[in-house]
Structure formats: C-alpha cells, structure tokens
Amino acid sequence: MNVIEDINKAKMSLVMKQPFYASLLFNLEFIKDSSIKTCCINGKLIKYNHEFIDSLTKSELIGVLAHEILHVAYLHHTRRGNRDHYKFNVAADYAINSLLIDDGFTLPQGALIDDLYKGMSAELIYSLLPDDVDYKNFLGNIGEVTDAPEDLPEEVIRSSILRASFIAQAQHKCPEYIKRLIKDVSTPKIKWQEALAQFLSTISNSDYSWQLPNTRYLHSGVYLPALRSLGVGNIVLIIDTSGSIGDELISQFAAEIQEIISIFKISLIVIYCDDLVRSVQYVEPDEAVKLEPHGNGGTDFIPGFNYIDEQGLLPRAVVYLTDGGCSTFPDPPDFPVIWAVYSYRRFNPPFGDTILVEN
C-alpha cells in the first residue's frame, strides 16, 4: 500500500473534522525510518515505521496522528527534563490517550489508557509509576515523543499551537480540552524561583531602604535587598507529603527557600502535612535547610492552616508546596498564601496565588 497516500488521506479527514490537529500536522515533515517501531515526534518532524503505518486501519491512523500531535500540544517534547525517556513516554501516553478516546478518536489495540490517571499531567503520572519496570519494552506504546531540537524555540511551538486553536475555534470545532490547554500555552511563563522571590519581596516592609539590592534576581527585574534584616516575621512552609513529591524537587525547593530566608534574615517554620499534621520543623536564618518529610496519607489542606491558628503562629506569609490533588480548603486566612504546585493538574484554590514548580 502507499503509506504516504494513506497519511495524506488521514490529514485531509482531520481538516474536515479536527482542524486543530490538521493545522499542526501540515507544519511537520514526515520521514520514513525503519529503526523505530511505531512513530515518533519532536515538534519539527514525524518519523514513522512503514510497516506499522501499513498495519493500521484508517481510523487508527487518524488516531495515531492525533496522538503524536497532542504530545506536541502539551509540550511533552520540551518538558522531560532529566527524567527517563521511556518512562516519561509511558506517562505522557497515559496523560493524553484518555482525552483522545473521549473525543471520539480510535487508537490501536494496546494503547495505554487508565482512568486512574485521568486529568493528571505527564509529570505527576511519571512520579506515580513504579521504577522496577523496563519501560523501553513496555507494551502499548503507539508513538514516541522525543526532545525538541535545539533549533526549534519553544516560542515558535507555542505560536503554532495558538494559531491552530484560532483556526479550530473559528470553525467551532475546538474541543474543550484544547481550549483549556490554550489558556496554559498563552500564559507568560516565568521561573518559579523568581515568582517565589517576587512574592516574598512584596510582603516585606514598605519603608525599608533598598539601597543594597541582591544581584541574584536583578536580571529578571526582581529586586531583593542584600543580607540585611527586614523584620518581616516568620515564613511558614507547608509541605504536602501525601504522595508524589520526589527527593530531587525537595532538595531544589529547599535550596531556594534557604537563599530567600538568608536574604530576608527570617526564621522558617516547616509543617509536614497530608490529611494530618505529621511533624513540624524550625529553621533559623543561618541554619542549613534540610527538609525531612513525614507522612504518606491522603491530602487535606485544612489541617496545616488549623495548626497555624491553634499555635498562634501569626505568619508573615505561607508557602504551600503541593501537587494540588485536593479540593478541601479552609476559610481564607488573614495572611498571604502562595501555592507552589509541582504538577500540571488544573488547580484553582479559592484564595492565594499559584506558581508552577518544575524540576
């Protein structure tokens, strides 16, 4: 059979039914490559195994192409970081395949689908998957996503995704999950470290003299004082210990907190909490921050805030590090709160600001 002709027919079918996917597909180069088992995409081109494509029905081929495009739409080719390539691919497949099935696409038999992971990001699913599995030979993969090439800036990718969404919305054929995705893609991104520094700088005393700015954040327009006391009171850090936070992210977050409390010369109170407060740690400004999580239960945002009230802590601000997997909140407190969320799940707390923490 003529595989290229089949691919072109699948593209044209998507033009009529799913213009978002079709618009992105027409920007990609297709390359035959017998060294891969199925397909793979890097945001710039799609490599495909001729025999795999030839084995698919028309509806399955359309589903596979949509599957590859959704990897790009969710920027999976830019988000792997230092995670294992094969395990991240499995996680990314779980993240998108349910969306495709719910939208009426057909995927080949064995595609990775599990309602347990519905609504979760690839990063969160990755953290939940076991380590003792050979993901390189994991059954069910229907198409890989590889890292974006260096000559493909993320800004170009985002622009292409936005243009594709405009085309689909103009035809009233843009799925709701794509509309939600576009809100994330179109939101300007800043490093979470800078967002955290900005948050803490805004709660400092307004009458403090900023004559000695700390140089670490100057490049991003965030002005922090040098090592002088601001008298801003204690900062409370609540760490959600219910599940998926890893040691690497804990270390990274601890290092950032260390830098900031040293700058502000303030004490830090760390509350480890899942559905109960499990332990509390006090850290002085000149003391090394070594976070020691305790707990592995469910998630409940109320106990940590209740502990603050019961102990009369009166914090200057609260930073809550969480995966956002909870919908129970306390009444809005009288102090500022920033939610540092380390997953890509949708999280809309009734109070406070939210930053996305990426490792």
N, C-alpha and C positions, 0 to 999 in steps of 0.2 A: 504494500500500500504506500501511497505518497504521504509521508508523515507531515511534511511542510504544508501540504494542501489541507490535511486534517486540522493542523494548528490554525491555519488561516480561517477555516470554516468556524472553528471554535471561537476565534476572536470576533468574527462577524456576528455570531449568535449573541455574544456578550455586548456588542454595540447596541443591539436592539433591547436586550433585557436588563443588562447591568453595565451602564455606561461608565460608572466609576472604575470598574476593573478594566474595561476595554481601553479607556484613556491611558491608563498606566502601562498596559501591555504594549501598546503601539510605540511606546518610548524605548522598548527593550530590544536588544539584539538576541536572536536565537542561534545557539551553536550546538551542533551535534557532537556528543562526547561519550564514547562507549566506556570510558573509565569510571563513570558514575552509574549507580544502579537505577536511579529514577530521574529526578530533575534537581537542579539547584539554582538559586538566585542570589545575586549580590547587590541588587538595586540598579545595576547597569546592564546586565545580560542574564539570560536564562540558558543554562546548559542542560541538555536532555539526552537520555539514552533512547536511541531509536526504537529498540525492541520494547522498552517499557511503554512508550507513547503508542506504539502499534498495538499493544495488548489492551488498551483502554477502549471502552465504549465512548460514543460521542459525549454523553452526559458526564462520564467520569473524566474525560479530558478537559471539559469545561471546568469541572470541579477542581482538578489539579492545577490548572492555570490560575483560578481564583485563589486557591490555597497559597500559591507562590506569591501572588500579588499582595495578599493580606499580610504575609511576612514583612514585606516592604512597607506597607501602610502602617503597620505597628512598629516600624523602625527596628525590627529584630536584628537586621544586619548592622546596626550601629550600637546595640545595647548589650552584647555578650560580655564585654569586658574581659576579665581573666577566667571566666567560667569555662568548664569543659565543653568543647564544641558539640559533641554528640549528645550529651545530657541536655544542653541548652536547646538543641533542636527538638528533642522529645518534649521538653517543657513548652516550647513555642508552638508545637503542633497541638498539644492539649489546649493551649490558650485560644487558638483560632478555629479549630475544626468544629467545635460545637456551634460557633457563630455561623459557619458556612452551612451546616446541616439545618439549623433553624431558619436560614434564609432560603432554603429550598435547593441548595446545591447537592449534587451526588458525588460522593468520594469513593475511591476504590475500596474493596473489602480489606479490612485490617487497619484502616485509618485510625489513629489514636483519638478516641473520644471517651470522656469520662465526666459525668455530671458533677463529680466531686470537685472538679477544677473550674466549673463554670464561673465566669466573672473574674477569675484570677489572672494576674499578669504572668508572663513567662518567668519573670524573676522569682515571684512568690512560689509558683509551681516547682521551679528548679530547687528551691530550698526544701520543699516537701518530699521530693523524690528521693528514694534510697540511694546510697552511694555504692552498694555492693552489687551493681548491675552493669553488664557490658552493653552500654548504650550504643556502641558502634554497630552492633548486630541486632539492635532492638527491632522486633517485628512491628510493622505498621507504618514505618516512615514512607511517605509518598512523595516527598520532596524536601530537600535541604535548604537552609538559608546559610550563606557564608558571609563573612565580614565584608563591609563595603570597601571598595578600592580607595586608595588614598586620593585619587584624582576625582572623587565624587563627593563634594562637600555636602554636609547634612542640610544646609540651607537650600541647595538645589533640590534635594529629595523632598523636603517639606513643601517647597513651591509646587512641585509636580503633584503631590498629594492634594494640595488645596485646589489646584486647577481642576483636577479630576473630580473633586467633590462639587465644584461650581457647575461643571457640566452635568453631573448627575442630578443635582438639585434643580437646575433649570428645566430638566425633563421630568421632574417629580418622580425620580427613580433612585433616590439616595436612601439606602437602609438606615434605620435609626442608629444602629451600632456604628455606622460610618460617621453620622452626624456627631455622635458623642466623641468619637475619635478625633474629629477635626478640631473640636474645642481644645484638646490637648496639643495637637500639632501646631495650632495657630497661637498658642500661648507662649510668649517670650520665655526662654529658659535662662536661668542664672544658676551658678553653682550653689549647692545647698549651704556650703560653708560660708559663702558671702551673705546669703539670706539670713543665716543664723546670726552672723556678726551684726548685720543691719538691725535685726530685731532687738538684740541686746543693747546696741548703741542708742536706740530710740528710747529705751526706758531709763537711761542714765539721767542724772540731774541736769536740768536745762541751764543752770547758772555756772556750770563747770567751764573753765577755760581750756580750749582745745589748741593750745599753743604748741604742744608736742605730739603731733599725730604719729600713730604707729604706722610704719611703712608697709606692713604686710598686705593691707587691703586697699592701698591708695590707687592701684591700677584699675580697680573696679568702681571707684567713686565712693567707697565705704570708708568713712573717717572715724577711726577709733583713737582714743588717747594713748599715750605711751604709758609705761608702767607707773601709774600714779593712782591713788585711791579715788574712787568716785562716790563711795558711800552709798551704793545702790541697794544694799541689803542682800539677803541670801537668794540664790537661784535654786529652785527645786527641779531636778531632773527625774521624771518618772519613766521607767523603762518597762515596756510591755514584755514580760517573759513567758508569754503563752505559747510561743512556738518557733517562728521561722527566722529570727534574727541570728546571724552567724557570728563567729568569733572575729572574723576579719572586719565586719562592719562595726562591731562593738569597739574594737581597737581604734578604728578610724574615727568614730564618733568621740571616743574618749580623748584622743589627741586634740581634736578640735575644741572640745569643752575645756581641756587643760589650757590651751592657748588663750581662750577668751576669759576664763576666770583669773588667769595670771595678769592679763591686761587690766581687768577691772578691779583686781585685788579684792575679790569677794569669795565667800565660802559657798560650797556646793553641797546640797543635800540630795542624795540619790535614793529614790524609792523604787524597789523592785516589786512589780505587781502583775498578777494575771487576773484571776477573779477575786483574789485576796492580796493584801499587802504581805509579801513574803519576807522582806528584810529591808533595812534602812542603813545607809552608809553616809558618813560625814567626811567631806574633803575640804581641807584648808587651802587657801590660795597658793601657797608654796609647796604643797604636797602633791606628789605624783598621783594622777587619776588612774586607778586600776579598777575598772568596773568588774564586779563579781556577781553575775546574775543568779537569782534563785527563783524557782517556780517553773511549772510547766502545765498549768491548768488551762481553763478557758479564759476568755477575755472579758473584762468588765471595766469600763472607765470610771465608775463611781468610787470604788474603794480608795484609790490613790488620793482623790480630792477630799474624801471624807477624812482620811488620815491627816491631811494638811489642816483641816478645820479642827479636828479633835486635839491635835498637838499645839494649836495656836501658832503655827509657823509663820504666818503673815509674809509669804514670799514676795520678793520684788517682781518675779515672773516665774512661770512654769514652762519647762520644755518637756513634751511628752513624745518619747520615741516609741513608735508602734507600727504594726502592719495594717492598722485601720480596720481589722476584722471584727468590728463590734458596733452595735447601734444603741447601746445604753449609755446615756450621758447624765452627769449631774446638772443641777441648775447652773447657769453661767456664774463664774466666780467674780470677785471684785478685782482680781489681778490679771495681768496679761498672760495669755497662753499661746504657745506655738506648738502645733502638731508636726513632728518630724516623721513623715510616713515613708517607710522603706519598702513599699510595694507599689505596683501600678494599678491596684484596685481603685475604683471610684470611692472617694471618701469625702463626705461633706458634713463636718461637725457643726453643731448649732452655735458654736462660739469659737473665738480664737482664729489665728492664721495658720495656714498649712504650707509646708515645704516638702518637696520630694527628695528623699535622701537616696543617692545612688552610690554604690561602691564600684 
